[in-house]
Amino acid sequence: MIRKGSKFLLIMLIALLVIGTSLSVHADSGASNSDSINEKLGQPIVVYGAQLTSDQRAKVRELLNVKDGDAVDEYDVSGKDAAKYINGNPNSNMYSSAKIALQEEGNGLTINIVTPENITEVTKEMYANALLTAGVENATVDVASPVKVSGHSALTGIYKAYDVDGQELDKERMELANEELGVATQLAGKKGVGEEKASQLLTEIKKTIAEQNPATKEDVERIVQEQLDKLEISLSEADRQMLINLIDKMRDLNINFDQVKSQLDDISTAIKDKAEELGLDEGFWEKVANFFSELFQAIANFFKGLFS
């Protein structure tokens, strides 16, 4: 009986360790420091969602590490801003907030989702990809929300921060970046895709565009299909056309992704590292299913042995 009990405890311990490991990888880094002012590039800008209550606003200030109001410039972002920057709904409720600190040329983009439990659809890699499309290249961006939101509206706040700072971003590129974020989150919800593969797909397509400079929509279609095949992603014809149309708009706008190829490489590396950390190798989920199948069978056998 003691031997059987020890075996059962060992099985449960292994199960708890596996489950605990799978939960721990979702932790995200906190907000960047706001106390140090870059005298060359200016102090950070914090943009709050207009629908935040006073208590929620105070909580967001804490989350974004804003200790000294004099060390940052603070603004609100509303539905009217969404209409202005991305042709969004002027009646939109805004909760997502962001802090933006410009960085020296060559530093690239650093995205911190401070409240990953409340940003339910958009990942760091999706934000980075969309911001590169919009023309944002060297900055540290912290995103937070005190309530559960998809995370899409944070882009509007980031664009407003650039506007008030006097750095003009192209409106067509901002609108396209917002569309890209929508496509990314839509693809991420498809069976067999997920967040990592959706981000990796868009990143690899952009890298290929930088290398090949497609001249026609047919070239775009070929590039998209090549990357879908490479990543073993199967999409419906409607979703495939949605992706092709998005990439073709990038071609029409003449976006030079060659200028940000190193940053695209960084995104690609981050996605692969995350996949390896999660153990998402080929057949991973089959291994998980087999493990728990064997685990439950072992538990069943244990209890069966007690009464036999």
DOMAR-887288 format. One line per field, with one value per residue (C-alpha): x, y, z. Coordinates in nm, 3 decimals, padded with zeros to 5 digits. Example, Ala and Ser with C-alpha at 12.3 -4.5 7.8 and 13.67 -1.06 7.14 Angstrom:
// DOMAR-887288
c1 <- c(01.230|01.367) $
c2 <- c(-00.450|-00.106) $
c3 <- c(00.780|00.714) $
This chain:
// DOMAR-887288
c1 <- c(00.000|00.285|00.457|00.135|00.079|00.433|00.388|00.062|00.222|00.510|00.266|00.077|00.402|00.511|00.171|00.186|00.538|00.431|00.125|00.323|00.587|00.328|00.170|00.490|00.594|00.314|00.477|00.560|00.811|00.705|00.700|01.019|01.158|01.002|01.231|01.518|01.457|01.642|01.740|01.805|01.489|01.252|01.066|00.830|00.469|00.185|-00.153|-00.450|-00.774|-01.043|-01.294|-01.073|-01.218|-01.000|-00.916|-00.835|-00.617|-00.424|-00.380|-00.252|-00.003|00.127|00.137|00.327|00.576|00.488|00.614|00.678|00.420|00.682|00.899|00.639|00.394|00.039|-00.257|-00.590|-00.694|-01.060|-01.280|-01.233|-00.860|-00.938|-01.139|-00.856|-00.565|-00.711|-01.062|-01.201|-01.531|-01.550|-01.776|-01.523|-01.454|-01.082|-00.925|-00.586|-00.311|00.049|00.378|00.619|00.985|01.178|01.515|01.834|01.858|01.940|01.791|01.480|01.142|01.090|00.730|00.622|00.267|00.249|-00.093|-00.090|-00.393|-00.598|-00.470|-00.656|-00.580|-00.273|00.077|00.407|00.507|00.177|00.226|00.585|00.486|00.203|00.417|00.692|00.427|00.312|00.668|00.757|01.110|01.305|01.105|01.019|00.644|00.462|00.095|-00.146|-00.517|-00.698|-00.983|-00.992|-00.969|-00.854|-00.566|-00.634|-00.702|-00.354|-00.226|-00.430|-00.267|00.079|00.002|-00.129|00.193|00.395|00.162|00.186|00.562|00.578|00.674|00.432|00.337|00.177|-00.202|-00.232|00.039|-00.131|-00.461|-00.286|-00.109|-00.445|-00.581|-00.275|-00.338|-00.695|-00.576|-00.312|-00.559|-00.816|-00.562|-00.443|-00.791|-00.794|-00.749|-00.389|-00.250|-00.234|-00.060|00.301|00.241|00.026|00.304|00.573|00.379|00.350|00.714|00.847|00.631|00.769|01.126|01.064|00.912|01.229|01.441|01.234|01.054|00.744|00.622|00.274|-00.012|00.071|00.420|00.259|00.029|00.329|00.520|00.220|00.162|00.532|00.529|00.201|00.354|00.679|00.499|00.250|-00.047|-00.371|-00.619|-00.959|-00.963|-01.133|-00.863|-00.587|-00.729|-00.763|-00.392|-00.293|-00.495|-00.327|00.022|-00.063|-00.162|00.183|00.331|00.112|00.228|00.588|00.679|01.052|01.084|01.451|01.513|01.379|01.498|01.710|01.403|01.201|01.481|01.453|01.077|01.131|01.395|01.172|00.885|01.109|01.256|00.904|00.799|01.105|01.043|00.687|00.812|00.604|00.808|00.647|00.414|00.421|00.047|00.042|00.305|00.097|-00.214|-00.022|00.126|-00.207|-00.366|-00.095|-00.125|-00.500|-00.456|-00.194|-00.428|-00.712|-00.486|-00.376|-00.730|-00.820|-00.525|-00.645|-00.966|-00.847) $
c2 <- c(00.000|00.240|00.166|00.234|00.559|00.676|00.599|00.796|01.097|01.085|01.085|01.384|01.573|01.526|01.647|01.958|02.036|02.010|02.228|02.482|02.507|02.567|02.851|03.034|03.122|03.378|03.632|03.965|04.234|04.546|04.907|05.096|05.359|05.707|05.902|05.958|06.229|06.205|06.568|06.502|06.309|06.452|06.300|06.003|06.060|05.882|05.856|05.742|05.590|05.858|05.620|05.547|05.648|05.852|05.537|05.343|05.629|05.626|05.250|05.287|05.553|05.302|05.022|05.240|05.338|05.707|05.835|06.197|06.380|06.638|06.366|06.275|06.451|06.322|06.319|06.144|05.942|05.920|05.785|06.113|06.037|05.691|05.860|06.105|05.861|05.533|05.621|05.441|05.480|05.826|05.674|05.410|05.364|05.382|05.199|05.083|05.323|05.353|05.514|05.595|05.686|05.768|05.597|05.668|05.550|05.182|05.087|04.940|04.876|04.742|04.650|04.573|04.455|04.539|04.378|04.067|03.932|04.233|04.264|03.964|03.954|04.158|04.026|04.215|04.083|04.198|04.549|04.557|04.442|04.696|04.983|04.909|04.923|05.261|05.395|05.371|05.237|05.338|05.353|05.179|05.127|05.012|04.910|04.866|04.839|04.806|04.612|04.333|04.473|04.339|04.589|04.735|05.090|05.124|05.193|05.514|05.636|05.562|05.753|06.048|06.050|06.087|06.360|06.574|06.520|06.679|06.361|06.318|05.963|05.888|05.849|05.577|05.376|05.420|05.296|05.003|04.916|04.910|04.682|04.460|04.426|04.320|04.060|03.930|03.880|03.727|03.477|03.399|03.276|03.026|02.657|02.548|02.904|03.077|03.396|03.290|03.155|03.456|03.695|03.482|03.465|03.845|03.893|03.644|03.792|04.139|04.009|03.844|04.166|04.349|04.093|04.054|04.390|04.240|04.439|04.292|04.147|03.808|03.836|03.914|03.614|03.389|03.523|03.477|03.120|03.034|03.148|02.971|02.649|02.705|02.749|02.472|02.705|02.618|02.906|02.927|03.102|03.404|03.435|03.384|03.663|03.888|03.839|03.890|04.213|04.345|04.273|04.417|04.745|04.749|04.709|04.992|05.223|05.145|05.064|04.996|04.707|04.676|04.973|04.779|04.431|04.399|04.475|04.219|03.970|04.055|03.988|03.660|03.551|03.646|03.438|03.135|03.168|03.184|02.877|02.686|02.801|02.673|02.348|02.398|02.158|01.937|01.693|01.882|01.872|01.503|01.447|01.647|01.446|01.118|01.228|01.310|00.999|00.791|00.995|00.941|00.573|00.545|00.714|00.482|00.178|00.303|00.326|-00.001|-00.163|-00.031|-00.229|-00.540) $
c3 <- c(00.000|00.088|-00.243|-00.436|-00.247|-00.321|-00.690|-00.698|-00.528|-00.776|-01.069|-00.929|-00.861|-01.223|-01.345|-01.126|-01.245|-01.609|-01.554|-01.350|-01.620|-01.891|-01.692|-01.605|-01.961|-02.000|-01.767|-01.931|-01.848|-01.657|-01.770|-01.846|-01.609|-01.642|-01.411|-01.653|-01.916|-02.247|-02.307|-02.676|-02.765|-02.505|-02.214|-02.246|-02.350|-02.171|-02.343|-02.132|-02.257|-02.228|-02.064|-01.763|-01.427|-01.192|-00.995|-01.312|-01.437|-01.111|-01.145|-01.503|-01.392|-01.139|-01.395|-01.643|-01.374|-01.386|-01.051|-01.136|-01.351|-01.444|-01.600|-01.866|-02.098|-02.044|-02.287|-02.332|-02.637|-02.744|-03.020|-03.204|-03.218|-03.358|-03.634|-03.698|-03.714|-03.841|-03.968|-03.665|-03.485|-03.318|-03.050|-02.950|-02.580|-02.507|-02.214|-02.347|-02.247|-02.360|-02.266|-02.549|-02.507|-02.823|-02.862|-03.056|-03.416|-03.434|-03.098|-03.260|-03.101|-02.752|-02.669|-02.313|-02.248|-01.879|-01.826|-02.049|-01.863|-01.981|-02.341|-02.474|-02.848|-02.942|-02.867|-02.845|-03.186|-03.340|-03.200|-03.326|-03.675|-03.700|-03.570|-03.823|-04.096|-03.959|-03.963|-03.593|-03.572|-03.260|-02.939|-02.614|-02.589|-02.275|-02.305|-02.014|-01.942|-01.607|-01.774|-02.031|-02.386|-02.721|-02.729|-03.073|-02.951|-02.799|-03.153|-03.165|-02.845|-02.983|-03.302|-03.102|-02.899|-03.218|-03.342|-03.027|-03.029|-03.372|-03.560|-03.845|-03.940|-04.276|-04.233|-04.498|-04.327|-03.988|-04.132|-04.297|-03.969|-03.794|-04.068|-04.030|-03.657|-03.733|-03.984|-03.741|-03.457|-03.694|-03.829|-03.476|-03.394|-03.680|-03.611|-03.655|-03.661|-03.322|-03.214|-03.276|-03.626|-03.726|-03.620|-03.779|-04.105|-04.134|-04.032|-04.286|-04.561|-04.491|-04.490|-04.828|-04.963|-04.857|-05.041|-05.359|-05.400|-05.572|-05.872|-05.916|-05.712|-05.864|-05.711|-05.375|-05.408|-05.478|-05.176|-04.947|-05.065|-05.027|-04.665|-04.592|-04.728|-04.539|-04.206|-04.289|-04.247|-04.422|-04.471|-04.632|-04.969|-04.808|-04.541|-04.796|-05.013|-04.708|-04.639|-05.004|-05.024|-04.708|-04.838|-05.179|-05.009|-04.851|-05.198|-05.333|-05.052|-05.140|-04.779|-04.766|-04.521|-04.614|-04.382|-04.084|-04.182|-03.867|-03.656|-03.850|-03.782|-03.411|-03.417|-03.599|-03.347|-03.054|-03.196|-03.251|-02.901|-02.754|-02.952|-02.831|-02.473|-02.496|-02.646|-02.960|-03.169|-03.429|-03.258|-02.926|-02.869|-02.956|-02.686|-02.438|-02.521|-02.487|-02.155|-01.996|-02.144|-01.978|-01.659|-01.628|-01.708|-01.434|-01.185|-01.287|-01.247|-00.904|-00.770|-00.935|-00.757|-00.420|-00.436|-00.616) $
